[in-house]
């Protein structure tokens, strides 16, 4: 199954629901772009752009850059299909790592 599409963040072991929905619906969007994948994320007060290779075997490694409460953020991440859900992990340059459970938008 392709990872392309819009995925709604439904849970996180690292953030409560109030944060996840603080500024609206949290999501991760992945779009194929030739031999690469581009995308965006909007989670709580974090927003950013995703730059990765093509998704392989239901998983994707990528880098990201964006902002968290208007402060610059960057790092690496992974997206892995687990059944009907997408598990997204963002590892920030300064060492924090956060995981988000997503369901495909219908």
MOSUL-V405309 format. One record per backbone hydrogen bond with DSSP energy under -1.0 kcal/mol. CO is the residue of the C=O (numbers start at 0). NH is the residue of the N-H. Records with the same first field share a line. If there is no record, write none. Layout:
CO = NH + NH
This chain:
4 = 29
5 = 104
6 = 27
7 = 102
10 = 100
15 = 19
16 = 20
18 = 21
19 = 43
20 = 23
25 = 8
26 = 41
27 = 6
28 = 39
29 = 4
30 = 37
32 = 35
35 = 32
36 = 51
37 = 30
38 = 49
39 = 28
40 = 47
41 = 26
42 = 45
44 = 68
45 = 42
46 = 66
47 = 40
48 = 64
49 = 38
50 = 62
51 = 36
55 = 58
57 = 80
58 = 55
59 = 78
60 = 52
61 = 76
62 = 50
63 = 74
64 = 48
65 = 72
66 = 46
67 = 70
70 = 67
72 = 65
73 = 92
74 = 63
75 = 90
76 = 61
77 = 88
78 = 59
79 = 86
81 = 84
84 = 81
85 = 101
86 = 79
87 = 99
88 = 77
89 = 97
90 = 75
91 = 94
95 = 91
97 = 89
99 = 87
100 = 9 + 10
101 = 85
102 = 7
